[in-house]
Amino acid sequence: MSSKPDVVAAGAVVWRIHNRKLEVLLIHRPSYDDWSIPKGKLNNGEDIPVAAIREVEEETGVPIFLGQPLGNVTYRLGDGRKKTTHYWAAQPLSPNTKLFKVRPHVAPAKTTEVDRVEWVQADRAFDKLTRESDRDLLGKLVDQNNDDKLKTWTLIVVRHSRAMKRSAWKKGKGSEDTRPLTPAGEKMAKEMIPLLSAYGVTRLVSSPWERCVATLQPYRQAMGIEIETHDSLTEAAHEKKQRPVYRLIDELLRVNEAPVALCAHRPTLPTIVEAFKDRAPHSVMKQVPKEDPWLQTGEALIAHVSGRKGRKARIVALEKLRPSI
């Protein structure tokens, strides 16, 4: 067995509807002489979803934002190490958007790595793809499309970053609503920029208390958008009445306006999870912890929601992530 660490990679099945047909973006790799789904290894310290959008843009020249996860592909390398590649469904992103402009520049792959990029109708892509694992991923995407569950909107619930301890904030005399983030919490908040951008977030919702607003503040500044604050999301308000938080989450799950990130406090999370549970099958909710603390500080629960006209919006996939610092 190799003493080297296992390999982690990321990629995406990029899709669009063109002339009423589902198409996917494929690459040709001359060194393998194969047709493949774009993917690649993580850079040092890079979060997996961020690697997925970087690798796709690097290999195809097409910026993207992520939708629902499609699962992982794992196999052994020749030296004995395990390689795991994480995949998402994804859609093209216009380079004229703020979302694209907050991301770092991506240099294109060399033509010795990728020499052709093509949009291919999904039914034809099965024959064009070389690897069976790629065809399996495409099959998952096609199945979701056939079930009208491929086009989704995203709600990201973030537990605020690490805050100063209550006992230390002005020696325990500072007001709870003004308790700030620690330096580590501030760094984690900055690391949310590429993650929220990866999922196409253009709307921010938060408790008005300092530690929640500060968690979203770096992304707000990068994007030049406002943070909508709701008093019902504070710990104090939620302790008195839980229903307003449930209604707010249910509305964000139900109404497809824009991918949204919402920052909340730990005590509100059981109510948020309850709202998720009412719009998700048991198989999806199995990914959510059943007890406190629900989410770590700075961790996010990502709901991918699908809703056909005239039918109840349903969560078709959930993810959990925490930015690395």
N, C-alpha and C positions, 0 to 999 in steps of 0.2 A: 504493500500500500504506500501511496505517496505521503510524504510529510507536509506537502504543500496544502493550503486551505482549499476547501471545495469552491467551485466556481458558481457565481450567481450572475444571471443575465436577464434581460428584459426586452420585450418587443410588443408589437401590436398588429392586429388584423385591421387595417385601415379600410373603411368602406364608404361608399356613396351610392345614391340612387341616380342613375343616368339613363335618360330615355326610358324611365319606368323599370329599369333593370338594376338589380343589385350588382355592384362591381366592387372588387377588392384590389388592393395595390400590392403587386409582387415585384421581387427583384431577381435578377440573374447574377450569380456569382461565378466569374470565369475560372477561379482557381478550383472550384468543385464542379463546374459546368452543371449547375442545378438552378432550379427556380424555387424561391423560398419566400417565407414571410420575413419582413425586416426585423432584426433583433441584434443584440450585442451585449458584451460584458459591461458590468458597472465600472465606473471610475472609482478611485479611492474615495471613501466617504460619501458617495452618491446614494441618494434614496432610490429605491427600485422604480417607482412610477416616473421619477425625473429621468432616470436612465432610459426608460421606454420611449419617452417623447424625443429625447436627444438622439437615440440610436435610429429611430425612424426618420427623423429629419436628416441625419447624417447620411443615411443610405439611400434615401429617396428624394431629398430636397423638398419634401412636403411637411410643413408644420402641422401638428395634430393636437387634439385634446382628447383625454381618455374618457371612455364610457365604462360599461360593466366589465369586470374581470372575466376572462375565459379559462382561467386555470393555469396550471404549471406543467411543464414537460421536464422530466428528470431521467438522466441516464449516466452511465459510467464512462469516463474518458479512458483513453488508452493507458494512462499512468495510474489508474485506480481511483482518481478523484471523482466525486459526484458533481455533476453540473445540473443546475436547476434554472430553467428559464421561465419567467413570469410573463403572461400575456393578457392584454386587454383588447376589447373592441375599441376602435377609435375613429374619429372623423377629422377631415381636413380643417385646418384653422387658417383664416386669412392672415397674411403677413402684415396687413394694414391695421390690425387690431392692437389695442393696448396689451392684451394678453401676450401677444407675440413679442412686443417691444420690451416687456419686463424680463424676458428670458435672455440668457447669455448667447452670444454668437456661436453658431454651430458650423464647423468647417465640413465641407462635403467629403464623403469617402473617396478614396482613390479609385480610379477606373479598374485597377487590378483587383479591387475588392468587389465592386459592383459596377457592371458595365451596361446594364439595361434596367429600366424601371417601366412597368406597364400597368395600366388599369385593365383588369380582365373581368369579364362577366363571371359571376360566382360559379355557375354550372360548368363553365369551361375551365375555371381555375383548378377544379379537382383533378383534371387530367394533366394540367400544366405543372402543378406542384410535384416536387420530387419525393419528399419525405412523407411517410404515412402520418407522422405526428402533426405535420402542418395541415394535412387533409382533415385530421380529426378536429383541429382548432377551427378550420373553415366550416366543418360540419356543425359545430356548436353555434357559430355565428349565423349560418343559414337557418338552423332550427329556430333560433330566437327571432329571426326575421319572419319566418313563416308563421310564427305564433304571435306576431305583432308585438314582440317584446324587445326588439333590437334598439329602436330609438328610445332613449331614456333621458331623464333629467336627474340632476344630482343635488343632494342635500348633504353637506358635510357638517357634522356636529363636533366641535372642538371643545375639549375641556381646557380651560385657560392654562397657560404656561405656569411654571413654578413661581410661586409668590412668596414674599417675605412672611415668616411665621408671625402669627397673631401676637405672640408674647414679645417679639422683637420690634414690631412696628410701633415706634415711639414708646418703647418699653411697655407695650400693651395698652397704651392710652390713645393711639391713633384710631380714627374712625374706620370701621370695617370696609366701607365703600371706597376708601382711598388707599387701601393696602396695595403696595406696588409689586411688580415682578422683581425677582432677584436678577443679578447679572446673567446667570445661567438661563433663567426664564426669558430674558430679553434676547439672548442669542437664539434660543429655540423659536421665539416668535419670528425672528428674521428668516430662519430656515423654513418657515411656512410659505414664504413667497414662491419658490419654485414648485412646491407641492400643490398649493391652491391653483397656481397657473396651469399645472399639468392637467387638472380636472376642469379647466375652463371657468373658474369662479369669477363672476362679475357683480355679485351682490353680497353684501356683508350685513349680518344681523348680530346683535350682541346685547348682553346685560350692560347697563350703563356704568357698572362698577369698574374701577380703574384696572384691575388685573385682567378683566375680559377685554375691555377696549384696547389695552396695551398689547394683548396677544394678536389682535388683528391690525394694529396700527401700522406695522411695516408694510403689510400688503396694501392697506388703504393708501399709504403714501406712494407706493410704487405704481399703483393703478390709477391714482387720482380720482377715487370714488369715495362716497360717504359711507359711514357706518350707521345703520338704522338701529337705534337702541329701544329696548322694550323694558319698562320697569317690572313687568311680570316675571322676567327672567332673573331678577336678583334673588339672593338667598332669602332675604327678609320677606319679600312678596310671595315667593313660592311656599314658604313655611305657612303662610296664612291661607293661600288659595293655590291649589295645584292646577285647577282646570284651565286657567288662561294659558299656561305653558303648553298643555296638551293641545288646546285649540290652535295655538300658533304653529306648533310642529305639524299638526295635521293639515293645516292650510298650506304650509310650505311643501309638504309631500304631495298634496292634491293638485296644486296650481303650478303649471309649467310656465314660469316666467323667465328664469335664468338660473344657471348653476349657482348655488348659494352656500356660503359658509356661515355657521352660527356658533358663537362662542358662549359657553354656559358654565355654571358652577356645578361642582360635584353633587350637591343635594338635589338639583333639578334633574339629574340623569335618570332616576327611576321613572319619572313621569314621561320623559322623552322616549325611553325604551318602551313604555306602555303604548305610546302613540305609534311607534315603529311596529310593535307586535300586531296592532290592529290592521296593519296594511301589508303584512308579510307572512308567507307560509312558514310553517314550523321548521322546514328544512333550512330556510334562510336564517331564522332567528337563533338557530343552534350556535351560530358564530358569536353571539352576544353573551357576555358574562351574566350569570343569574343573580349576582349579588354585588354589593359594594366592594371595591371602588368603581366598578363599571368601566371607567377609563382612567389611565394614569394622567398626570399633569402633562399637558401638551399633546395628548393622544387624540386621535380623531376617529369617528365612526362615520363611514361614508355609505349613504343609501343611494342606490341606483333605481329610479322609479319609472315604471312604464304605465301608460294609461291610454287605452283605446277610447275613441269617442263613444260616449254613452255608457262607459263602464268605469268601475271604481279603479282609481290609480292604485297600483300594487308595487311593493318593493320586490324587484327581481334578483337583486344581489346586494350583499353588504361586504364592506372591507373595514379593517382597522389598520391605522398606521400612526407612527410617531416619528417626527423628523429627527434625524441623527444630528448630533452636535459634537 
